[in-house]
Amino acid sequence: MNSSKTNIYVIILLALLVPGMTACQKDNSESSPVTDKPATKSDSSNVAGLLAAMNMHYFDEPIKAPEFELQSVKGSSVSLSQYKGNVVLLSFWATW
């Protein structure tokens, strides 16, 4: 391939890539910073709406989970009490 054809291909490639790369960048100029403000009733209803959209349930009052123990993928026993005070998300799935 000669030099002029190579230059044309590079220019075309840049003309296609640069707009795509700039379009993928997130504009954070209008977003507000994260604050430690207390949750309000509208925050809770917004969270409840988002969870409902994912077929999940929102509990207004926390419900204490019963103590249980499971085997980890490494073979050791893991109990729920080991994570007391932390948020725990359990995802049970199967391959059948």
URWOJO-V49637 format. One line per field, one symbol per residue. burial: + if it has 24 or more other C-alpha atoms within 12 Angstrom, else -. A space follows every 10 residues. Layout:
burial = ???
This chain:
burial = ---------- ---------- ---------- ---------- ---------- ---------- ---------- ---------- ---------- ------
